[in-house]
Each structure stands twice: as C-alpha cells, then as structure tokens.
Amino acid sequence: MNKLLQYTGLFSAGLLLATSALAADITAAQVASTPLPNPQDMFSWTTQQKVVGFSHSAQLFSTENMQRGYWISPLWPARPDQIWRANQLRYQYGSNANGTPHTGNTVDDYMKHSKATALLVLKDGNVALERYAMGITPWTLWDSKSAAKSITSTLLGMAIKDGYISSVDDPIDMYVTELHGTAYQGVPLRAMLHMASGVAWNENYLDPNSDISTLLKCVNNSGTNTPSCALNLLASRPHAIDPATGVNAVPGAVFNYSTGEAFLTGLAIQRATRLSLAQYMQRKLWQPLGMEANGNWWTWNGVSFGAGGFNATLHDYGRWGLYVMNNGRLPDGTRTLPEHWMRGATTWTMASALPYYADNGQYGYMWWFAPAYDDNQVGATNFASPIYVNIGAPLQNTDNPAGAVPVQARSPVQGQPDSVSDWTFEAQGAFGQLIAINQREHLVVVQWSVWDKPSPTCCDTTNPENSADDPYNEQATFLNALLTALH
C-alpha cells in the first residue's frame, strides 16, 4: 500500500483522525522560520527550538538510517464508536481560579497542557485517535530521547533469543571488555537493565560538570570519537555508596537512573551481534514489522547510542508499540523475544520512596510503571479523575493466560481496587516523549511533546535532577481516561 492510500485510510465514518494543526501557542509558520538550534544547548532550547531540533535529528547529529522494506503494515481506522469515544473523552484534572475541580478537560486541552506536537492512540491495533500540532506532520521523524532505552532493552532480549547473548545474568564486561578492572566489572546485564549497577552516576542536567552533561559533550563534540569518549567516561566512574549500609552498593540493590548504563547496554548488544543497533533493528524488526518510512538512530563510528537518538514517524512508533504489546511477535506470528521476556521486563523493582505510590515497584528492564491514584497524601491539589480504572482485577503485566499465578503479588493502593491501569507500562523520554502500552486492553499510546523541563518537576534550584517526583500527573490521568473510554 502506498503512503497516500495509507493516510487516506485514516478517515472513517466522517470522523477526521489526523489534524495538521491545533489551536496552539506556536504556529507552523513560526517553527518553519526557526533555524536549527545548537545541540550543545539542548537543555536551554526554547519551545520553538525543541520542535525544530527534535524533528531534525539527522541534521544535528551523526545518524544511521533504518531502511523500510517494500511491504508496509497497514494501520486501519478503529471502529467508528471507538474513534468517537477517544476523540470525545473528558477527564477531571487541576483546579479553577476559585479552587473548584477543573472538569471536562478534552483531548485538545491535554495536548495544549502537555505541549504535545503529536498524539496517536491505537486500540486493538487500529487508529482510534491521531493529532498533530506546531507544524508536525505524519511524515515527521521525531527524536525518542530516553524512550530509546526501552527499545534498547528489548533488542537485548532479541539478542538473547538469537543466541548472541547467553543470559541477563552475563556480566557486562563479558561483552565490553574495556570495563575489566572498573566498577562495572562483574555487574550483570540484569542490573544494568534495572539501572542498579552499583556504579556512581550523576544525572543532574543543570550541573555542567555532571556525568550526564559530560556524556552529552561526548555526543556533541567528539564526532567519530564519540563511542570511545563515552566509554572512557563510564570506565572512570567509581562505585556508588549504598545509603542504607554506608559501603559500596551491591549490583541490583540501589536504583540510580543512568543514561550511561543504557549506552553500555546498547554497546554490549553491538559487540555481541557485530551490528550497530540501527543495523540490528533494520534486519530484525524495521522491515519485518512493515514500517512505512526510513528511520534513523544516532550512530558514530559504527556505534549507535543506546540511550537515545532513535527517530521515526508517529505511525512507526505505534507499530513498534504493537510489537511489544504482542510480546515480541511479528505480523506473521514469528516470536522474536524469549518466552515471557516482557513479563520479566515489566516485573517492577525499586519501589518508589513516595508513600502509597508504586509500592510494588516502579522500574523494570528500562520500562516505567507510572499509575495515577488519588493524591490525598500530598494535598489533593490535582483533583484527578479517573484516578484509577476499575475494570476487573487483572494479573499484573504478564503474557500468562488468565487465572495463572501472577508474577508478583499486588496489594490495593490506598484501599482502591485492583485497576486495569496496573497493566500500563511506559517508555519515557525527556521533555514528554511517551510510548504507553497496556496489554490487557490492547492499547498503545504514543505522545511527542516539548515540555519546558525534562520532566514536570525537574531541573530548578529546588530539584535539579530528573526524578519525576510528582506521579499524580495529568499524563497518567489522561491514560486512565483513555482506558476507561475504550474498554
């Protein structure tokens, strides 16, 4: 199917699924007149510069293409009633000037509040909602930011299935031998996936001398030497200190979000397969999944950046989300991940320090669990509704049949019943990039945004790190509303 016919197919029952422009503060003309921004200033880009920079990665960084094949997997419109419900959903969030709850928020409200440039909702594999703003189109290639970490972790599962890597219990230095004699020696890949290596790392975006700032200097300044620059930085990191014991942290014991760990995980895959991540993705997924356009991935001297820099169209992000939703099965039914890989990838570790929130864990194999519950414990300032999705009492994320023993027990949060939203897991990237997947409800949501900050509560004088410590956010409430509307 050619691209014109494919997009023509996104109109059903007189309902427009894709809009080329929304009422937004920034117009397409303003974006078109904005020059390419300096990549070294990424964390201080204006909103317009983010729109331009995130949609022109290949003009700012060294990238490697992932070539589409001859076959395109179609994305058909959802049922007319599903399209109607998705586009007409309402939810409650925030407060009015007089302090009363703000009810009746719409999809357009959500996009404006989120500074979203694109939004895609797939229900049962079909398009229920599709929106664009700020000059972004269905043909735009958009930068994933850290959502690529979840893609990298999935490629690791594929490399295990293909026999290139033996197990997640293999030490990272088995594949990246330069790490012998460093704090990473003997750290299992499982701990790398959990961001719990026991190696110190500073992810402070405001500090120009932090580890993440130094890593980004490697990316921006080193050209073809980027891989060695990044590897030298990571090899120099000391052991982290476990705050509970006062001694060196044991791998797997202390969560510490680290973009560097994702880079090393991606490097291990590339050393094992002898292919860049872009090449491995193209061979194993891009063409077999029937992607509609070429994508690209930040790549220097044959090494792709496993922590970010993955670029694709909105539809192709959606196709990748469907692949994960189906536990690593291709459209022809071929399984490309180890059995129960996604179950393990979404077995949560490192419970949140916030009371009543993610008590059963928040992080998996570079996937996030981010539920929305009533925030009475922190002042009830958001008036979120729906605060949970009271649809049955499902097993937590698992590909086991209904009635099987769950992967992990789950207690009700704040006395609330089990919620189908507990199946939702997410790939998250800085400034509002999202791929949310709910296997029970067969829902995939892709969002591109240009938030002012890497995360809503990140990066000011009181909280300089990307800790995302307000879980009771509008994004989670909106996802709950979609689950409710499309059930």
C-alpha positions as CSV (number, residue, x, y, z in Angstrom):
1,M,0.0,0.0,0.0
2,N,1.4,3.4,-0.9
3,K,1.7,6.2,1.6
4,L,-1.1,8.2,0.1
5,L,-3.6,5.4,0.2
6,Q,-2.5,4.5,3.7
7,Y,-3.2,8.0,5.1
8,T,-6.4,8.3,3.0
9,G,-7.4,5.2,5.0
10,L,-7.3,7.2,8.2
11,F,-10.7,8.8,7.7
12,S,-13.7,6.7,8.8
13,A,-17.4,7.4,9.3
14,G,-16.9,11.1,8.6
15,L,-14.5,11.5,11.6
16,L,-11.2,13.2,11.0
17,L,-8.5,11.3,12.9
18,A,-5.5,13.4,12.0
19,T,-5.4,17.2,12.2
20,S,-2.4,19.0,10.8
21,A,-2.8,21.9,13.2
22,L,-4.4,22.5,16.6
23,A,-5.0,25.7,18.4
24,A,-1.5,26.2,19.9
25,D,0.7,28.9,21.1
26,I,3.3,28.1,18.4
27,T,2.3,28.1,14.7
28,A,3.7,26.0,11.9
29,A,5.0,29.2,10.3
30,Q,6.9,30.2,13.5
31,V,8.5,26.8,13.6
32,A,9.4,26.9,9.9
33,S,11.2,30.2,10.4
34,T,13.2,28.9,13.3
35,P,16.8,28.0,12.4
36,L,18.4,24.7,13.6
37,P,19.4,25.1,17.2
38,N,22.9,24.4,18.7
39,P,22.8,20.8,20.0
40,Q,25.2,21.7,22.8
41,D,22.4,24.0,24.3
42,M,19.7,21.4,24.2
43,F,18.6,21.8,27.8
44,S,18.1,25.5,27.3
45,W,16.3,25.4,23.9
46,T,13.2,27.4,23.6
47,T,9.9,25.7,22.8
48,Q,10.3,26.5,19.1
49,Q,13.9,25.3,19.1
50,K,12.8,22.0,20.6
51,V,10.2,21.5,17.9
52,V,12.8,22.1,15.2
53,G,15.6,20.2,17.0
54,F,13.6,17.1,17.9
55,S,12.3,16.9,14.3
56,H,15.6,17.3,12.6
57,S,17.9,14.9,14.4
58,A,19.7,13.8,11.3
59,Q,20.8,17.4,10.6
60,L,22.2,17.9,14.1
61,F,23.8,14.6,14.9
62,S,25.5,11.7,13.1
63,T,22.8,9.2,12.3
64,E,22.4,5.8,10.5
65,N,19.3,5.0,8.5
66,M,17.0,2.1,9.1
67,Q,15.6,1.4,5.7
68,R,12.0,0.5,5.2
69,G,11.1,-2.5,3.1
70,Y,8.7,-2.9,0.2
71,W,5.8,-4.0,2.4
72,I,4.0,-1.6,4.7
73,S,1.9,-3.0,7.6
74,P,-1.4,-1.1,7.4
75,L,-2.8,0.8,10.3
76,W,-6.6,0.9,9.7
77,P,-9.1,3.1,11.4
78,A,-10.7,1.8,14.6
79,R,-14.4,1.1,14.8
80,P,-16.4,4.3,14.5
81,D,-17.7,4.1,18.1
82,Q,-14.1,3.7,19.3
83,I,-13.0,6.8,17.3
84,W,-15.9,8.8,18.7
85,R,-15.2,7.8,22.3
86,A,-11.5,8.5,22.0
87,N,-12.0,11.9,20.5
88,Q,-14.8,12.9,22.8
89,L,-13.4,11.7,26.1
90,R,-13.5,14.0,29.1
91,Y,-11.5,13.9,32.4
92,Q,-11.0,16.0,35.5
93,Y,-7.7,17.5,36.4
94,G,-6.4,20.6,38.1
95,S,-8.4,23.4,39.7
96,N,-10.3,26.5,38.5
97,A,-9.4,30.0,39.7
98,N,-11.9,29.7,42.6
99,G,-10.3,26.4,43.7
100,T,-13.0,24.1,42.5
101,P,-12.0,21.0,40.4
102,H,-11.5,21.6,36.7
103,T,-13.8,19.2,34.9
104,G,-14.4,18.5,31.3
105,N,-10.8,18.5,30.0
106,T,-10.6,17.4,26.4
107,V,-8.0,15.9,24.1
108,D,-7.2,19.4,22.8
109,D,-6.8,20.6,26.4
110,Y,-4.5,17.7,27.1
111,M,-2.3,18.5,24.1
112,K,-2.1,22.2,25.0
113,H,-1.3,21.5,28.6
114,S,1.3,18.9,27.6
115,K,2.8,21.0,24.8
116,A,2.2,17.9,22.6
117,T,3.2,18.0,19.0
118,A,1.7,14.6,18.1
119,L,-0.6,12.1,19.7
120,L,-1.5,8.6,18.5
121,V,-3.9,6.1,20.1
122,L,-4.1,2.5,18.8
123,K,-6.9,0.3,20.1
124,D,-6.9,-3.4,19.1
125,G,-4.2,-2.5,16.6
126,N,-6.2,0.2,14.9
127,V,-6.1,4.1,14.9
128,A,-8.7,5.5,17.4
129,L,-7.1,9.0,17.6
130,E,-4.4,10.9,15.8
131,R,-3.5,14.5,16.3
132,Y,-0.6,16.8,15.2
133,A,0.4,20.4,16.2
134,M,3.1,23.0,15.8
135,G,3.8,22.1,12.1
136,I,4.5,18.4,12.8
137,T,3.1,16.0,10.1
138,P,2.6,12.3,9.7
139,W,5.9,12.3,7.8
140,T,8.0,13.9,10.6
141,L,10.8,11.9,12.1
142,W,10.9,12.6,15.8
143,D,13.6,12.0,18.4
144,S,12.7,9.5,21.1
145,K,15.1,10.9,23.8
146,S,15.2,8.3,26.6
147,A,12.3,6.3,25.2
148,A,15.0,4.6,23.2
149,K,16.2,3.0,26.4
150,S,13.2,0.7,26.3
151,I,13.9,-0.1,22.7
152,T,17.5,-1.0,23.5
153,S,16.4,-3.3,26.4
154,T,14.1,-5.1,24.0
155,L,16.9,-5.5,21.5
156,L,18.9,-7.2,24.3
157,G,16.1,-9.7,24.7
158,M,16.2,-10.3,21.0
159,A,19.9,-10.8,21.1
160,I,19.4,-13.5,23.8
161,K,16.7,-15.2,21.6
162,D,19.1,-15.1,18.7
163,G,21.9,-16.7,20.8
164,Y,24.3,-13.7,20.6
165,I,24.0,-13.2,24.4
166,S,23.6,-16.1,26.8
167,S,21.6,-14.5,29.6
168,V,20.7,-11.3,31.5
169,D,23.0,-12.8,34.2
170,D,26.1,-12.4,32.0
171,P,28.4,-9.7,33.3
172,I,28.6,-6.5,31.2
173,D,32.4,-6.8,30.9
174,M,32.0,-10.2,29.1
175,Y,30.9,-8.1,26.1
176,V,32.6,-4.7,26.8
177,T,36.0,-5.9,27.8
178,E,37.3,-2.4,28.4
179,L,35.3,-2.5,31.7
180,H,37.6,-5.1,33.2
181,G,39.1,-3.6,36.3
182,T,36.5,-0.9,36.6
183,A,33.5,-0.5,38.9
184,Y,31.4,-2.2,36.2
185,Q,33.4,-5.5,36.3
186,G,31.1,-8.4,37.1
187,V,27.9,-6.3,37.0
188,P,25.2,-8.5,35.4
189,L,23.2,-7.2,32.5
190,R,20.1,-7.6,34.6
191,A,21.4,-4.9,37.0
192,M,22.2,-2.7,34.0
193,L,18.6,-3.1,32.7
194,H,17.3,-2.2,36.2
195,M,19.6,0.9,36.5
196,A,21.1,-0.6,39.6
197,S,24.7,-1.4,38.7
198,G,26.2,-0.1,41.9
199,V,28.3,2.4,39.9
200,A,28.0,6.1,40.7
201,W,26.4,8.4,38.1
202,N,25.1,12.0,38.3
203,E,22.1,12.6,36.1
204,N,21.9,16.3,37.0
205,Y,21.0,18.3,33.9
206,L,21.8,21.7,35.4
207,D,25.3,20.9,36.5
208,P,27.7,21.4,33.6
209,N,30.2,19.1,35.3
210,S,27.7,16.2,35.9
211,D,28.2,12.8,34.3
212,I,25.2,13.3,32.0
213,S,26.5,16.7,30.9
214,T,29.9,15.2,30.2
215,L,28.3,12.4,28.2
216,L,26.4,14.8,26.1
217,K,29.6,16.7,25.4
218,C,31.0,13.4,24.0
219,V,27.9,13.2,21.8
220,N,28.1,16.8,20.7
221,N,31.8,17.5,20.4
222,S,33.7,14.2,19.6
223,G,32.4,13.3,16.2
224,T,33.6,9.8,15.2
225,N,35.3,9.5,18.6
226,T,32.0,9.6,20.5
227,P,32.0,5.9,21.4
228,S,35.5,6.0,23.0
229,C,34.8,9.3,24.7
230,A,31.6,7.9,26.3
231,L,33.3,4.6,27.2
232,N,36.2,6.3,28.8
233,L,33.8,8.4,30.9
234,L,31.9,5.3,32.1
235,A,35.1,3.3,32.8
236,S,36.2,6.1,35.1
237,R,33.1,6.0,37.3
238,P,33.6,4.9,40.9
239,H,31.5,2.5,43.0
240,A,28.3,4.0,44.4
241,I,27.7,4.1,48.1
242,D,24.6,2.3,49.4
243,P,22.9,4.9,51.7
244,A,21.5,2.0,53.8
245,T,24.8,0.4,54.6
246,G,27.5,3.1,54.0
247,V,29.6,0.7,51.9
248,N,29.8,0.0,48.2
249,A,26.4,-0.7,46.7
250,V,25.8,-4.3,45.6
251,P,24.7,-4.6,42.0
252,G,20.9,-4.8,41.9
253,A,20.4,-3.1,45.3
254,V,20.2,0.6,44.7
255,F,18.3,2.3,41.8
256,N,20.2,5.2,40.2
257,Y,18.9,6.4,36.9
258,S,21.8,6.5,34.5
259,T,21.9,7.3,30.8
260,G,25.4,5.8,30.8
261,E,24.0,2.4,31.7
262,A,21.8,2.4,28.7
263,F,24.7,3.4,26.4
264,L,26.7,0.4,27.8
265,T,23.8,-2.0,27.4
266,G,23.5,-0.9,23.8
267,L,27.2,-1.3,23.3
268,A,27.1,-4.9,24.7
269,I,24.4,-5.7,22.1
270,Q,26.5,-4.3,19.3
271,R,29.6,-6.1,20.4
272,A,27.7,-9.4,20.6
273,T,25.9,-9.1,17.3
274,R,28.7,-7.2,15.5
275,L,26.0,-4.9,14.2
276,S,25.1,-1.4,15.1
277,L,21.7,-1.0,16.9
278,A,20.4,0.6,13.7
279,Q,21.5,-2.3,11.6
280,Y,20.2,-4.9,14.0
281,M,16.8,-3.1,14.2
282,Q,16.6,-2.8,10.4
283,R,17.4,-6.5,9.9
284,K,15.2,-7.9,12.6
285,L,12.3,-5.5,13.0
286,W,12.2,-2.5,10.8
287,Q,11.4,-4.3,7.6
288,P,9.6,-7.4,9.1
289,L,7.3,-5.0,11.0
290,G,6.4,-3.2,7.8
291,M,7.5,0.2,8.8
292,E,6.2,2.9,6.5
293,A,9.3,5.2,6.4
294,N,13.0,5.1,6.9
295,G,14.0,5.8,10.5
296,N,17.4,6.7,11.9
297,W,19.5,6.3,15.1
298,W,22.3,8.4,16.4
299,T,25.4,6.5,15.4
300,W,29.1,7.4,15.5
301,N,31.9,5.2,14.1
302,G,29.6,2.2,13.8
303,V,28.2,2.5,17.3
304,S,24.6,3.5,17.9
305,F,23.6,5.5,21.0
306,G,21.5,3.0,23.0
307,A,20.4,5.7,25.5
308,G,18.5,7.9,22.9
309,G,18.6,9.3,19.5
310,F,16.1,6.9,17.9
311,N,14.0,8.7,15.3
312,A,10.8,7.5,13.5
313,T,7.4,8.7,12.3
314,L,4.4,8.6,14.7
315,H,2.9,5.6,12.9
316,D,6.2,3.7,13.1
317,Y,6.5,4.3,16.8
318,G,3.0,2.9,17.0
319,R,3.9,-0.2,15.1
320,W,6.8,-0.8,17.4
321,G,4.4,-0.4,20.4
322,L,2.1,-3.0,18.8
323,Y,5.1,-5.4,18.5
324,V,5.8,-5.0,22.2
325,M,2.2,-5.3,23.1
326,N,2.1,-8.6,21.3
327,N,5.1,-9.8,23.3
328,G,7.6,-9.6,20.5
329,R,5.6,-11.2,17.8
330,L,6.0,-10.1,14.2
331,P,2.9,-9.7,12.0
332,D,3.4,-13.2,10.6
333,G,3.4,-14.6,14.1
334,T,7.1,-15.2,14.4
335,R,8.3,-14.7,18.1
336,T,11.5,-12.7,18.3
337,L,11.8,-12.4,22.1
338,P,12.4,-15.1,24.7
339,E,9.3,-16.6,26.2
340,H,7.9,-14.3,28.9
341,W,10.5,-11.6,28.2
342,M,8.0,-8.8,28.5
343,R,6.7,-10.3,31.7
344,G,10.3,-10.1,33.1
345,A,10.8,-6.7,31.6
346,T,7.7,-5.4,33.5
347,T,8.4,-7.1,36.8
348,W,8.9,-4.0,38.8
349,T,11.8,-3.3,41.1
350,M,12.9,-0.4,43.2
351,A,9.7,0.7,44.9
352,S,9.0,4.5,44.9
353,A,10.1,6.3,48.1
354,L,6.7,8.2,48.0
355,P,4.1,6.8,50.3
356,Y,1.3,4.8,48.6
357,Y,2.8,5.2,45.2
358,A,4.3,2.3,43.2
359,D,4.7,0.3,46.4
360,N,5.2,-2.8,44.3
361,G,8.0,-1.2,42.2
362,Q,8.4,1.4,39.5
363,Y,11.1,0.3,37.1
364,G,11.7,-2.9,35.0
365,Y,14.1,-3.5,32.1
366,M,14.3,0.2,31.3
367,W,10.5,0.3,31.3
368,W,8.5,2.5,33.8
369,F,5.4,1.8,35.8
370,A,3.5,5.1,36.4
371,P,0.0,4.7,37.7
372,A,-2.3,7.5,38.7
373,Y,-4.0,7.3,42.1
374,D,-5.7,9.8,44.3
375,D,-3.2,12.2,45.7
376,N,-4.8,12.9,49.1
377,Q,-1.5,12.0,50.7
378,V,0.1,15.1,49.1
379,G,-2.7,17.6,49.4
380,A,-5.3,16.6,46.8
381,T,-4.3,19.6,44.6
382,N,-4.9,17.9,41.3
383,F,-8.4,16.5,41.7
384,A,-7.6,13.8,39.2
385,S,-10.4,11.7,37.8
386,P,-10.4,8.9,36.8
387,I,-7.8,8.2,39.5
388,Y,-7.9,4.5,38.7
389,V,-9.6,2.2,36.1
390,N,-11.9,-0.1,38.0
391,I,-12.2,-2.8,35.3
392,G,-11.8,-6.2,36.8
393,A,-8.9,-7.4,38.9
394,P,-6.3,-8.4,36.3
395,L,-3.0,-10.1,36.7
396,Q,-0.1,-7.6,36.6
397,N,1.7,-7.3,33.3
398,T,2.2,-10.9,32.1
399,D,1.6,-13.0,29.0
400,N,0.3,-15.9,31.1
401,P,-3.3,-16.9,30.4
402,A,-6.0,-15.6,32.7
403,G,-6.0,-17.3,36.0
404,A,-2.3,-18.2,36.1
405,V,-0.2,-17.3,39.1
406,P,0.8,-13.6,38.8
407,V,4.4,-12.6,38.6
408,Q,4.2,-10.7,41.8
409,A,1.6,-10.0,44.4
410,R,-0.1,-6.7,44.4
411,S,-1.8,-5.0,47.3
412,P,-4.5,-2.4,46.7
413,V,-3.1,1.2,46.8
414,Q,-4.8,3.5,49.3
415,G,-7.6,1.0,49.7
416,Q,-8.5,1.2,46.0
417,P,-9.5,-1.9,44.0
418,D,-7.1,-3.5,41.5
419,S,-7.1,-1.4,38.3
420,V,-6.6,-2.4,34.7
421,S,-4.2,0.6,34.6
422,D,-1.8,-1.6,36.6
423,W,-1.0,-3.2,33.2
424,T,0.2,0.0,31.7
425,F,3.9,0.3,31.2
426,E,5.8,3.1,29.5
427,A,8.9,4.1,27.6
428,Q,9.6,7.6,28.7
429,G,11.9,10.3,27.2
430,A,12.9,13.8,28.3
431,F,10.6,16.7,27.5
432,G,7.5,14.5,27.3
433,Q,8.2,11.6,24.9
434,L,5.9,8.6,25.7
435,I,5.1,5.1,24.4
436,A,2.5,3.7,26.8
437,I,1.3,0.1,26.4
438,N,-1.5,-1.8,28.1
439,Q,-1.5,-5.4,27.0
440,R,-4.8,-6.3,28.7
441,E,-6.8,-3.6,26.9
442,H,-4.8,-3.8,23.7
443,L,-3.9,-0.1,23.9
444,V,-0.8,1.7,22.6
445,V,-0.4,5.5,23.1
446,V,2.4,7.5,21.5
447,Q,3.0,11.1,22.5
448,W,5.6,13.6,21.4
449,S,5.9,16.8,23.4
450,V,8.2,19.8,24.0
451,W,7.8,20.3,27.8
452,D,9.7,23.2,29.3
453,K,11.6,20.8,31.5
454,P,12.9,17.3,31.0
455,S,10.3,16.1,33.5
456,P,7.5,18.2,35.0
457,T,9.2,18.7,38.3
458,C,12.8,18.5,37.1
459,C,15.6,21.0,36.9
460,D,15.2,24.0,39.0
461,T,17.1,25.2,42.1
462,T,15.0,23.0,44.4
463,N,15.1,19.9,42.4
464,P,17.9,19.7,39.8
465,E,17.6,16.0,38.9
466,N,15.3,14.2,36.6
467,S,13.5,12.4,39.4
468,A,9.9,13.0,38.2
469,D,8.7,13.0,41.8
470,D,5.1,14.1,41.1
471,P,3.4,10.8,39.9
472,Y,-0.1,12.2,40.2
473,N,0.2,13.9,36.9
474,E,-2.1,14.7,34.0
475,Q,-0.5,12.3,31.7
476,A,-1.4,9.3,33.9
477,T,-4.9,10.6,34.4
478,F,-5.3,11.0,30.6
479,L,-4.2,7.4,30.1
480,N,-6.7,6.3,32.7
481,A,-9.4,8.2,30.8
482,L,-8.5,6.5,27.5
483,L,-8.5,3.1,29.1
484,T,-12.0,3.8,30.5
485,A,-13.4,5.3,27.3
486,L,-12.1,2.5,25.1
487,H,-12.8,-0.5,27.3
